[in-house]
Amino acid sequence: MAGAGGPSPTDPHAFTTTTTLAVTTTTIDVDTGLADYRDCLSAEGVSITEIPKDALGRPRMADAFASVDLSDRHVVDALETCGRHLSSGALDLSSDPDLQDLVQIRLERFADCVRLEGVDGFPDPVRDFDGRGSPFPVNRVPWADPGLPSAVSICSERLGAP
Protein backbone atom coordinates (compact mmCIF):
# COMPACT_ATOMS: atom_id res chain seq x y z
CA MET A 1 0.00 0.00 0.00
CA ALA A 2 1.40 3.33 -1.06
CA GLY A 3 1.66 5.99 1.58
CA ALA A 4 0.37 9.52 1.27
CA GLY A 5 2.35 11.39 -1.37
CA GLY A 6 4.00 8.17 -2.57
CA PRO A 7 3.59 6.50 -5.95
CA SER A 8 0.20 5.11 -6.81
CA PRO A 9 -0.14 1.66 -8.36
CA THR A 10 -1.91 3.31 -11.26
CA ASP A 11 0.96 5.76 -12.00
CA PRO A 12 2.86 5.02 -15.20
CA HIS A 13 6.23 3.32 -14.72
CA ALA A 14 9.26 5.58 -14.74
CA PHE A 15 11.70 4.95 -17.58
CA THR A 16 15.35 5.75 -17.54
CA THR A 17 17.28 5.88 -20.74
CA THR A 18 20.99 6.08 -21.18
CA THR A 19 22.58 7.36 -24.32
CA THR A 20 26.19 7.60 -25.19
CA LEU A 21 27.22 10.72 -26.98
CA ALA A 22 29.00 10.21 -30.25
CA VAL A 23 32.70 10.97 -30.18
CA THR A 24 34.15 12.70 -33.16
CA THR A 25 37.87 12.60 -33.73
CA THR A 26 39.30 14.97 -36.25
CA THR A 27 42.70 14.32 -37.69
CA ILE A 28 44.55 16.52 -40.10
CA ASP A 29 47.31 15.87 -42.54
CA VAL A 30 50.91 16.51 -41.56
CA ASP A 31 51.37 19.61 -43.72
CA THR A 32 48.25 21.31 -42.34
CA GLY A 33 49.15 20.46 -38.74
CA LEU A 34 52.69 21.76 -39.14
CA ALA A 35 51.51 24.96 -40.84
CA ASP A 36 48.93 25.56 -38.09
CA TYR A 37 51.60 24.90 -35.44
CA ARG A 38 54.04 27.33 -37.04
CA ASP A 39 51.32 29.99 -37.47
CA CYS A 40 50.31 29.60 -33.82
CA LEU A 41 53.91 30.01 -32.65
CA SER A 42 54.24 33.10 -34.82
CA ALA A 43 51.07 34.55 -33.28
CA GLU A 44 52.63 33.90 -29.86
CA GLY A 45 55.77 35.81 -30.92
CA VAL A 46 58.01 32.79 -31.54
CA SER A 47 59.47 32.58 -35.01
CA ILE A 48 60.71 29.28 -36.40
CA THR A 49 61.84 28.33 -39.87
CA GLU A 50 59.75 26.15 -42.14
CA ILE A 51 59.58 22.67 -40.65
CA PRO A 52 61.45 20.42 -43.07
CA LYS A 53 60.56 16.78 -43.54
CA ASP A 54 62.88 13.83 -44.02
CA ALA A 55 62.76 11.40 -46.94
CA LEU A 56 59.92 9.49 -45.27
CA GLY A 57 57.84 12.63 -44.80
CA ARG A 58 58.46 12.92 -41.05
CA PRO A 59 58.88 16.44 -39.64
CA ARG A 60 62.38 17.45 -38.53
CA MET A 61 61.34 19.59 -35.57
CA ALA A 62 64.87 20.09 -34.25
CA ASP A 63 65.90 21.71 -37.53
CA ALA A 64 63.07 24.23 -37.25
CA PHE A 65 63.96 25.04 -33.63
CA ALA A 66 67.72 25.32 -34.13
CA SER A 67 67.73 29.10 -33.57
CA VAL A 68 65.09 29.21 -30.82
CA ASP A 69 66.07 29.77 -27.19
CA LEU A 70 64.35 26.86 -25.44
CA SER A 71 65.40 28.22 -22.05
CA ASP A 72 63.14 31.28 -22.54
CA ARG A 73 59.93 30.85 -20.51
CA HIS A 74 57.92 32.75 -23.16
CA VAL A 75 59.01 30.19 -25.77
CA VAL A 76 58.05 27.31 -23.46
CA ASP A 77 54.61 28.83 -22.86
CA ALA A 78 54.12 29.22 -26.63
CA LEU A 79 55.10 25.58 -27.20
CA GLU A 80 52.49 24.47 -24.66
CA THR A 81 49.83 26.74 -26.15
CA CYS A 82 50.45 25.63 -29.72
CA GLY A 83 51.01 21.93 -29.05
CA ARG A 84 47.30 21.28 -29.67
CA HIS A 85 47.98 21.65 -33.41
CA LEU A 86 50.31 18.67 -33.25
CA SER A 87 47.86 16.69 -31.11
CA SER A 88 45.33 16.60 -33.93
CA GLY A 89 47.18 13.82 -35.68
CA ALA A 90 49.91 15.57 -37.62
CA LEU A 91 52.64 13.61 -35.82
CA ASP A 92 50.61 10.58 -34.73
CA LEU A 93 52.85 7.51 -34.55
CA SER A 94 50.21 5.14 -33.20
CA SER A 95 49.57 3.57 -36.61
CA ASP A 96 53.21 2.44 -36.79
CA PRO A 97 54.15 0.65 -33.53
CA ASP A 98 57.66 -0.18 -34.78
CA LEU A 99 58.40 3.48 -35.50
CA GLN A 100 56.84 4.46 -32.17
CA ASP A 101 59.18 2.02 -30.38
CA LEU A 102 62.21 3.41 -32.22
CA VAL A 103 61.23 6.98 -31.33
CA GLN A 104 60.80 5.96 -27.68
CA ILE A 105 64.30 4.44 -27.62
CA ARG A 106 65.81 7.56 -29.20
CA LEU A 107 64.02 9.80 -26.71
CA GLU A 108 65.36 7.71 -23.81
CA ARG A 109 68.89 7.95 -25.21
CA PHE A 110 68.44 11.69 -25.65
CA ALA A 111 67.31 12.13 -22.03
CA ASP A 112 70.27 10.05 -20.81
CA CYS A 113 72.64 12.18 -22.89
CA VAL A 114 71.22 15.46 -21.55
CA ARG A 115 71.68 14.20 -17.99
CA LEU A 116 75.24 13.06 -18.77
CA GLU A 117 75.91 16.59 -20.04
CA GLY A 118 75.10 17.90 -16.57
CA VAL A 119 71.36 18.59 -16.57
CA ASP A 120 70.56 16.22 -13.71
CA GLY A 121 66.86 17.08 -13.48
CA PHE A 122 66.04 16.33 -17.11
CA PRO A 123 63.04 13.95 -17.14
CA ASP A 124 62.55 10.64 -18.89
CA PRO A 125 60.32 10.84 -21.97
CA VAL A 126 56.58 10.36 -21.72
CA ARG A 127 55.96 6.62 -21.53
CA ASP A 128 54.57 5.25 -24.80
CA PHE A 129 54.92 8.63 -26.53
CA ASP A 130 52.75 8.41 -29.65
CA GLY A 131 54.05 11.48 -31.47
CA ARG A 132 51.38 13.87 -30.24
CA GLY A 133 52.11 16.62 -27.77
CA SER A 134 55.45 16.96 -26.04
CA PRO A 135 57.73 13.93 -25.81
CA PHE A 136 58.88 15.10 -22.37
CA PRO A 137 56.70 16.30 -19.48
CA VAL A 138 57.01 20.04 -20.09
CA ASN A 139 56.44 20.96 -16.45
CA ARG A 140 59.38 18.76 -15.38
CA VAL A 141 61.99 20.05 -17.84
CA PRO A 142 64.50 22.20 -15.91
CA TRP A 143 64.14 25.22 -18.21
CA ALA A 144 66.08 27.47 -15.83
CA ASP A 145 69.16 25.21 -15.86
CA PRO A 146 71.84 27.27 -17.62
CA GLY A 147 73.36 24.10 -19.09
CA LEU A 148 70.15 22.97 -20.82
CA PRO A 149 70.59 24.76 -24.18
CA SER A 150 74.15 23.50 -24.55
CA ALA A 151 73.24 19.94 -23.49
CA VAL A 152 70.30 19.83 -25.91
CA SER A 153 72.50 21.11 -28.73
CA ILE A 154 75.29 18.62 -27.99
CA CYS A 155 72.92 15.68 -27.67
CA SER A 156 70.93 16.63 -30.76
CA GLU A 157 74.14 16.69 -32.76
CA ARG A 158 75.53 13.55 -31.16
CA LEU A 159 72.39 11.43 -31.49
CA GLY A 160 70.53 13.17 -34.24
CA ALA A 161 67.50 15.10 -33.06
CA PRO A 162 64.90 12.91 -31.37
Backbone torsions as a table, in degrees:
resi	resn	phi	psi	omega
1	MET	NA	128.6	-178.1
2	ALA	-78.9	139.4	179.0
3	GLY	-79.0	172.5	178.2
4	ALA	-60.7	131.0	178.8
5	GLY	81.5	-6.0	179.5
6	GLY	-87.0	179.2	-179.6
7	PRO	-68.0	146.4	177.7
8	SER	-97.5	147.1	178.9
9	PRO	-63.2	-15.1	179.0
10	THR	-94.9	-4.9	176.9
11	ASP	-66.1	146.8	176.1
12	PRO	-66.4	150.9	178.0
13	HIS	-67.6	143.8	176.6
14	ALA	-80.6	139.0	178.4
15	PHE	-116.9	138.1	175.0
16	THR	-118.3	129.7	176.7
17	THR	-117.9	148.1	177.4
18	THR	-124.7	127.6	175.9
19	THR	-123.2	148.1	176.5
20	THR	-105.3	126.6	179.7
21	LEU	-69.5	143.0	177.3
22	ALA	-68.8	141.9	177.2
23	VAL	-107.0	127.8	179.0
24	THR	-111.7	126.0	177.0
25	THR	-112.3	126.0	179.6
26	THR	-108.6	125.7	174.4
27	THR	-116.8	153.5	-179.5
28	ILE	-125.4	161.7	179.2
29	ASP	-75.3	162.4	-175.2
30	VAL	-57.5	-47.1	-176.4
31	ASP	-62.3	-41.6	179.1
32	THR	-66.2	-45.1	179.4
33	GLY	-60.8	-43.2	-179.8
34	LEU	-67.9	-39.8	178.3
35	ALA	-65.1	-43.3	178.1
36	ASP	-62.7	-40.7	179.3
37	TYR	-62.4	-48.1	-179.4
38	ARG	-63.6	-42.2	178.3
39	ASP	-63.0	-40.7	179.0
40	CYS	-63.6	-45.7	178.5
41	LEU	-59.6	-42.2	179.3
42	SER	-61.1	-42.7	178.1
43	ALA	-64.0	-27.0	177.9
44	GLU	-86.8	-0.1	177.7
45	GLY	89.9	14.9	179.1
46	VAL	-113.7	117.6	-177.2
47	SER	-100.6	126.7	174.3
48	ILE	-126.1	160.1	177.6
49	THR	-73.6	172.5	172.9
50	GLU	-54.6	145.1	-179.2
51	ILE	-89.7	106.1	-178.6
52	PRO	-73.1	160.9	176.8
53	LYS	-120.3	150.5	178.3
54	ASP	-80.8	-175.5	-176.0
55	ALA	-62.7	-21.4	179.1
56	LEU	-95.0	4.0	178.5
57	GLY	85.1	11.9	179.8
58	ARG	-88.9	136.8	-179.0
59	PRO	-64.0	140.6	176.1
60	ARG	-104.5	80.1	-174.1
61	MET	-62.2	-39.3	-177.8
62	ALA	-60.9	-35.2	178.5
63	ASP	-63.8	-40.0	-179.0
64	ALA	-71.1	-27.1	-177.2
65	PHE	-99.4	9.4	-175.6
66	ALA	-56.2	-34.2	-176.7
67	SER	-104.3	15.3	-178.5
68	VAL	-100.9	135.8	179.5
69	ASP	-82.5	98.4	-177.5
70	LEU	-76.1	-0.6	175.0
71	SER	-93.4	-4.4	179.1
72	ASP	-80.9	122.2	-176.6
73	ARG	-60.7	-34.1	177.6
74	HIS	-62.0	-40.7	178.2
75	VAL	-64.1	-44.7	179.6
76	VAL	-60.6	-44.2	178.5
77	ASP	-61.5	-40.6	178.5
78	ALA	-64.8	-39.9	178.5
79	LEU	-61.6	-41.5	178.2
80	GLU	-66.5	-43.1	-179.4
81	THR	-62.9	-42.4	-173.0
82	CYS	-89.7	-8.7	-178.3
83	GLY	-58.2	-23.8	179.9
84	ARG	-59.2	-27.6	179.7
85	HIS	-70.0	-26.5	177.4
86	LEU	-87.6	-18.1	-179.7
87	SER	-80.6	-5.3	-178.4
88	SER	-85.8	3.7	175.7
89	GLY	118.7	-5.6	-176.1
90	ALA	-61.4	-33.1	-178.4
91	LEU	-117.9	21.1	-175.3
92	ASP	-64.1	119.8	179.2
93	LEU	-99.3	-2.7	-171.3
94	SER	-63.3	-21.4	179.2
95	SER	-80.6	-7.5	-179.9
96	ASP	-131.2	83.0	-175.8
97	PRO	-58.5	-33.9	179.7
98	ASP	-65.6	-44.3	177.4
99	LEU	-65.0	-40.7	178.6
100	GLN	-59.4	-42.2	178.3
101	ASP	-64.1	-41.7	178.6
102	LEU	-63.9	-41.9	178.5
103	VAL	-62.7	-42.2	179.8
104	GLN	-60.3	-44.0	178.8
105	ILE	-62.1	-44.5	-179.9
106	ARG	-64.4	-38.7	178.2
107	LEU	-65.1	-39.0	177.6
108	GLU	-64.6	-42.2	177.8
109	ARG	-64.4	-39.3	178.6
110	PHE	-62.3	-46.7	179.6
111	ALA	-61.2	-43.1	177.7
112	ASP	-60.0	-43.3	-180.0
113	CYS	-62.3	-45.7	-179.3
114	VAL	-60.6	-41.4	178.0
115	ARG	-66.3	-39.8	177.8
116	LEU	-64.1	-26.6	178.1
117	GLU	-82.8	6.0	171.9
118	GLY	106.6	3.2	178.5
119	VAL	-98.9	80.7	-172.5
120	ASP	-59.0	-33.1	-175.2
121	GLY	-86.8	7.8	-178.6
122	PHE	-67.7	129.9	-173.0
123	PRO	-80.0	162.7	169.5
124	ASP	-69.7	157.7	177.8
125	PRO	-67.1	162.3	175.4
126	VAL	-60.1	129.5	-179.2
127	ARG	-63.0	134.5	180.0
128	ASP	58.0	39.2	177.6
129	PHE	-53.2	127.6	-175.9
130	ASP	-107.3	12.9	177.1
131	GLY	94.4	-5.8	-179.0
132	ARG	-108.9	138.8	-178.3
133	GLY	78.5	-160.2	-178.4
134	SER	-87.3	137.7	178.6
135	PRO	-74.0	-14.6	178.2
136	PHE	-124.2	146.2	178.0
137	PRO	-63.9	108.2	-171.9
138	VAL	-56.5	-37.4	-177.6
139	ASN	-74.9	-6.6	178.8
140	ARG	-108.2	-5.3	177.6
141	VAL	-72.9	128.6	-178.8
142	PRO	-78.4	74.9	-174.7
143	TRP	-59.2	-29.5	-177.1
144	ALA	-81.1	-9.8	-179.7
145	ASP	-65.3	119.2	-176.6
146	PRO	-64.4	-19.4	179.7
147	GLY	-86.3	-7.0	-175.5
148	LEU	-61.0	-51.3	-178.1
149	PRO	-57.8	-42.6	179.8
150	SER	-65.6	-44.8	-179.8
151	ALA	-62.1	-43.3	179.2
152	VAL	-62.8	-43.3	179.9
153	SER	-63.5	-46.9	-180.0
154	ILE	-61.7	-46.6	-176.7
155	CYS	-70.1	-35.8	177.0
156	SER	-62.6	-42.0	179.5
157	GLU	-70.1	-43.3	-177.4
158	ARG	-65.6	-44.0	-173.4
159	LEU	-102.5	-10.5	-167.4
160	GLY	80.7	137.8	-174.6
161	ALA	-56.7	137.8	178.9
162	PRO	-71.1	NA	NA
